[in-house]
Amino acid sequence: MSAAFVRYGGMSGQTGWANLAKAGNPVRTGRGLSAEIEEQILSGKLPPGSRLPSERQLSDWVKLSRPAVREALRDLAARGFLDVVPGRGAFVRDVSVADVARPLERLYWRKSTPREVVEARRMLESQAAELAAVRADSSDLAAMEKAIANFDASADPLLRARYDFAFHFAVVKAAHNPVVEAMYGSISRLTAEMILRSLADPNVTRMGVPYHRRILEAIRARDPNAARAEAAEHLRVAEQLYGNDLDSPLDDVARREARRLFGSALSLDNLLASIASLTEPETTSESSSQSTLDPTTTTSSRAADRAEGRDHG
């Protein structure tokens, strides 16, 4: 962390940013500014919900060009540290270890197959379910129950995909192991792609979805062996029913199913970011879920800021 940031006790107000510039700002590039703001967020000096100054203000105060400031904000948004809301500004997110780990999946997601993702998920989710059966508290159980109930009550495919992901992530969080959570966060896109493939297939849905309740009940019963077994069997459904898709590039499979479910005009990146956003939709109505896919809306813009910039839709 730079001495200037330490000296002025974080960026809790505009004075701190202004004093940073007066002190002789050591940040010379957008990447440098991004690293400084990231440090403030992780240290708690910029708490969740904090609104950053505008691009123009930051540019003036820290003596960087506006393109460099914009580069810094985009980088932080892409890595899950900020929500950039058009017309309102940039806000600090409540960052989890999974958010920090997500950029790692860009290293390998294009080449991964469903079989490889099933193998990875089985290792992570079976262990997480086993740990959750020992460590889950009442709020963890409530989160799993809510995800199942919302999934069952939803007819819209996007909402069902989001609640499906929410259930699996709730199980992982219930393990109360930040390393497991970070590892799972690093494959969140791949998990969302598998969810698209599964929910588009009535046979996979019919056989796979009941396992959510079985996993929850094993965790609620404090039965680690049963929880682990149910999580493993849940993922075995894909191995049994995906057919030729099992060894095809998962990104291609997900793009095909996204077009079939939602039309050809959508960005797969935005769609997957919406599924894995871990943000509760304000309503379960179909019109609300479709608004998350409309590039003119705030929700879509926030998802796009968290997703990788290229369009694979």
VENSULLIN-V794011 format. One line per field, one symbol per residue. ss: DSSP state (2 for helix, 1 for strand, 0 for the rest). burial: b if it has 24 or more other ideal C-beta (glycine too) atoms within 12 Angstrom, else e. Layout:
ss=???
burial=???
This chain:
ss=0022222000000222222222000000022222222222222000000010002222222200022222222222220001111000111100002222222222202220122222222222222222222220022222222222222220002222222222222222220002222222200222222222222002222222022222222222000222222222222222222022222012222222222222000002222222200000000002222220000002222222220000000
burial=bbebbeebebbeeeebbeebbeeebebeebebbbbbbbbbbbeebbeeebbbbebeebbebbbbeeebbbbbbbbbbbbbbbbbbeeeebbbbebbbbbbbbbebbeebeebbbbbbbebbbebbbbbbbbbbbbbeeebbebbbebbebbeebebbbbbbbbbbbbbbbbbbbbebeebbbbbbbbbbbbbbbbbbbbbbeebbeebbebbebbbebbbeeebebbbebbbbbbbbbbebbeebbebbbbbbbbbbbeebbeeebbbbbbbbbbbbbbebeeeeeeebbbbbbbeeebbbbbbbbbbeeebb
